[in-house]
């Protein structure tokens, strides 16, 4: 099983940006954490991060023949990117939306996700473990 992990804008700033919300670990720490867990599950993971909506859309579109599923943290694009939603809906592979923080307990604009409609599940507020639960959700879905 091959899973693509996509991280959106500003996630390259983990460890620096608002550590009281996102913690002091970096994106490289997150990737290593997910990789270690995925290996235990016999799943290959690849990672991609971009601050550019178009690059994320292209990565989603290109993933279809190469990956069994996607874990995506669209970050700020979560709240307004109908283009990313359309990309998720245009491929045949399932995706799970994840967020480090609980977006439902933050600013009002963060409480609405347009991209979750293109996903089989949304997991928020568990820090790095949101990604692990996202991986578990994909594994269960793909084995069903």
RODO-2510 file (C-alpha; in nm, 4 decimals, decimal comma):
residues 144
     n   res          X          Y          Z
     1     x     0,0000     0,0000     0,0000
     2     x     0,1319     0,3453    -0,0975
     3     x     0,0020     0,6641     0,0632
     4     x     0,0822     1,0228    -0,0325
     5     x     0,0929     1,2780     0,2488
     6     x     0,0275     1,6331     0,1291
     7     x     0,0879     1,9336     0,3524
     8     x    -0,0305     2,2780     0,2551
     9     x     0,0848     2,6329     0,3197
    10     x     0,2921     2,7282     0,6208
    11     x     0,3377     2,3712     0,7404
    12     x     0,7016     2,4117     0,6396
    13     x     0,7115     2,6560     0,9330
    14     x     0,6213     2,3964     1,1974
    15     x     0,8361     2,4427     1,5052
    16     x     0,8542     2,8172     1,4434
    17     x     0,4983     2,9263     1,3683
    18     x     0,2713     2,9635     1,6719
    19     x     0,4308     2,6888     1,8837
    20     x     0,1546     2,7323     2,1439
    21     x    -0,0858     2,5911     1,8813
    22     x     0,1321     2,3710     1,6611
    23     x     0,4105     2,2680     1,8987
    24     x     0,7861     2,2894     1,8652
    25     x     0,8439     1,9974     1,6288
    26     x     0,9262     2,0548     1,2617
    27     x     0,7802     1,9218     0,9386
    28     x     1,0775     1,6860     0,9165
    29     x     0,9883     1,5580     1,2642
    30     x     0,6298     1,5040     1,1495
    31     x     0,7407     1,3171     0,8392
    32     x     0,9708     1,0918     1,0428
    33     x     0,6910     1,0245     1,2932
    34     x     0,4481     0,9246     1,0189
    35     x     0,7132     0,7210     0,8354
    36     x     0,7957     0,5183     1,1482
    37     x     0,4274     0,4403     1,2094
    38     x     0,3651     0,3572     0,8431
    39     x     0,6531     0,1091     0,8407
    40     x     0,4907    -0,0786     1,1299
    41     x     0,1736    -0,0970     0,9199
    42     x     0,3685    -0,2127     0,6113
    43     x     0,2687     0,1028     0,4242
    44     x     0,4964     0,3124     0,2039
    45     x     0,4496     0,6871     0,2435
    46     x     0,5692     0,9772     0,0346
    47     x     0,5606     1,3383     0,1476
    48     x     0,4883     1,6637    -0,0336
    49     x     0,4546     2,0173     0,0994
    50     x     0,3723     2,3314    -0,0913
    51     x     0,2645     2,6847    -0,0181
    52     x     0,1064     2,7023    -0,3652
    53     x    -0,2484     2,5893    -0,4378
    54     x    -0,1746     2,4942    -0,7995
    55     x     0,1150     2,2695    -0,6996
    56     x    -0,1075     2,0880    -0,4507
    57     x    -0,3766     2,0416    -0,7163
    58     x    -0,1235     1,9036    -0,9634
    59     x     0,0168     1,6650    -0,7008
    60     x    -0,3336     1,5338    -0,6246
    61     x    -0,4054     1,4822    -0,9943
    62     x    -0,0724     1,3088    -1,0557
    63     x    -0,1148     1,0821    -0,7512
    64     x    -0,4061     0,8804    -0,8859
    65     x    -0,2132     0,6083    -1,0727
    66     x     0,0754     0,5888    -0,8248
    67     x    -0,0833     0,5917    -0,4790
    68     x    -0,3631     0,4027    -0,3071
    69     x    -0,4742     0,7025    -0,1017
    70     x    -0,3922     1,0509     0,0221
    71     x    -0,3605     1,2121     0,3624
    72     x    -0,3998     1,5857     0,3153
    73     x    -0,3608     1,8800     0,5466
    74     x    -0,4729     2,1620     0,3190
    75     x    -0,3969     2,4147     0,5971
    76     x    -0,5495     2,7543     0,5141
    77     x    -0,6741     2,6205     0,1788
    78     x    -0,9150     2,4058     0,3827
    79     x    -1,1492     2,6971     0,4252
    80     x    -1,1822     2,8263     0,0713
    81     x    -1,0164     2,6101    -0,1939
    82     x    -1,2893     2,4721    -0,4114
    83     x    -1,0109     2,3971    -0,6591
    84     x    -0,8483     2,1506    -0,4173
    85     x    -1,1924     2,0053    -0,3424
    86     x    -1,2492     1,9531    -0,7151
    87     x    -0,9066     1,7897    -0,7504
    88     x    -0,9832     1,5492    -0,4654
    89     x    -1,3167     1,4650    -0,6257
    90     x    -1,1576     1,4162    -0,9681
    91     x    -0,9386     1,1225    -0,8691
    92     x    -1,0404     0,7669    -0,7932
    93     x    -0,8358     0,7322    -0,4731
    94     x    -0,9660     0,8088    -0,1236
    95     x    -0,8311     1,0949     0,0844
    96     x    -0,8456     1,1799     0,4536
    97     x    -0,8208     1,5418     0,5664
    98     x    -0,6132     1,5995     0,8787
    99     x    -0,5301     1,8987     1,0971
   100     x    -0,2874     1,9310     1,3852
   101     x    -0,5152     2,1639     1,5796
   102     x    -0,8871     2,1298     1,6403
   103     x    -1,0171     2,3647     1,3725
   104     x    -1,3656     2,3460     1,5252
   105     x    -1,2411     2,5178     1,8419
   106     x    -1,0502     2,7989     1,6752
   107     x    -1,1467     3,1153     1,4882
   108     x    -1,4867     3,1101     1,3199
   109     x    -1,3439     3,1058     0,9673
   110     x    -1,1479     2,7873     1,0473
   111     x    -1,4584     2,5945     1,1508
   112     x    -1,5746     2,5414     0,7940
   113     x    -1,3883     2,3054     0,5619
   114     x    -1,4770     2,3035     0,1955
   115     x    -1,2164     2,0363     0,1196
   116     x    -1,3533     1,7715     0,3577
   117     x    -1,6353     1,7032     0,1115
   118     x    -1,3742     1,5417    -0,1144
   119     x    -1,2491     1,3161     0,1649
   120     x    -1,3717     0,9993     0,3319
   121     x    -1,2925     1,1365     0,6780
   122     x    -1,1597     1,4383     0,8655
   123     x    -0,9412     1,4097     1,1755
   124     x    -0,8466     1,7172     1,3777
   125     x    -0,6896     1,8228     1,7017
   126     x    -0,4596     1,5306     1,7741
   127     x    -0,1330     1,6951     1,6760
   128     x     0,0950     1,4578     1,4869
   129     x    -0,1382     1,1722     1,5792
   130     x    -0,4014     1,3187     1,3452
   131     x    -0,1852     1,1860     1,0626
   132     x    -0,1602     0,8408     1,2192
   133     x    -0,5378     0,8203     1,2639
   134     x    -0,5702     0,9381     0,9031
   135     x    -0,3430     0,6575     0,7909
   136     x    -0,5452     0,4067     0,9934
   137     x    -0,8675     0,5358     0,8347
   138     x    -0,7235     0,4900     0,4868
   139     x    -0,5979     0,1397     0,5628
   140     x    -0,9400     0,0357     0,6949
   141     x    -1,1161     0,1921     0,3966
   142     x    -0,8815     0,0344     0,1424
   143     x    -0,9055    -0,3113     0,2984
   144     x    -1,2862    -0,3034     0,3160
***
